[in-house]
Amino acid sequence: MPQVMAQTWVPVEPEKAFAVSQTTGEVRLRWDPFIREQRLIDADAPAKGVRTWTRARVGPRMVSEYVSYRPPTSVGMTMVSGPWFFASFGGGWRFVPETRGGVAGTRAVWKYTYTVRPAWLRGVAEPIGQWLLGREIRARIAAWATACENPVVLAAA
């Protein structure tokens, strides 16, 4: 199963870093370049078992479900329904306390795994997926890192 990963470090504690990653509504749209629209389904806050409807900036829609929600260390999701070209899709974000240069902060590691359908297309589609999803996850984690230093986003988180 192909996997893409990105990681970065931010100078904020894991509790705040995790909270920024789980913002919703206008605050989320302020920093997350992947999302055009997102909402929780039948819930007011993220939690294990909660489903989320997301429309990506580039158009595809997905319903995902939190399969784990462990503030401030990790969150995991899996696709319930989504674009026709994914047979499966899942992601996990981890937040680890880490001090760099005497500054306490958080190392974030984000991973996505997926399989492409139809199976006969995987030889061509998976390398494209690696490139495209790799680019998206790197841009997304970089935007999140910038948000972790934005006073408006930090105050809302």
Rosetta blueprint (number, residue, H / E / L):
1 M L
2 P L
3 Q E
4 V E
5 M E
6 A E
7 Q E
8 T E
9 W E
10 V E
11 P L
12 V L
13 E L
14 P H
15 E H
16 K H
17 A H
18 F H
19 A H
20 V H
21 S H
22 Q L
23 T L
24 T L
25 G H
26 E H
27 V H
28 R H
29 L H
30 R H
31 W H
32 D L
33 P L
34 F L
35 I E
36 R E
37 E E
38 Q E
39 R E
40 L E
41 I E
42 D L
43 A L
44 D L
45 A L
46 P L
47 A L
48 K L
49 G L
50 V L
51 R E
52 T E
53 W E
54 T E
55 R E
56 A E
57 R L
58 V L
59 G L
60 P L
61 R E
62 M E
63 V E
64 S E
65 E E
66 Y E
67 V E
68 S E
69 Y E
70 R E
71 P L
72 P L
73 T L
74 S E
75 V E
76 G E
77 M E
78 T E
79 M E
80 V E
81 S E
82 G L
83 P L
84 W L
85 F L
86 F E
87 A E
88 S E
89 F E
90 G E
91 G E
92 G E
93 W E
94 R E
95 F E
96 V E
97 P E
98 E E
99 T E
100 R E
101 G L
102 G L
103 V E
104 A E
105 G E
106 T E
107 R E
108 A E
109 V E
110 W E
111 K E
112 Y E
113 T E
114 Y E
115 T E
116 V E
117 R L
118 P L
119 A H
120 W H
121 L H
122 R H
123 G H
124 V H
125 A H
126 E H
127 P H
128 I H
129 G H
130 Q H
131 W H
132 L H
133 L H
134 G H
135 R H
136 E H
137 I H
138 R H
139 A H
140 R H
141 I H
142 A H
143 A H
144 W H
145 A H
146 T H
147 A H
148 C L
149 E L
150 N L
151 P H
152 V H
153 V H
154 L H
155 A H
156 A H
157 A L
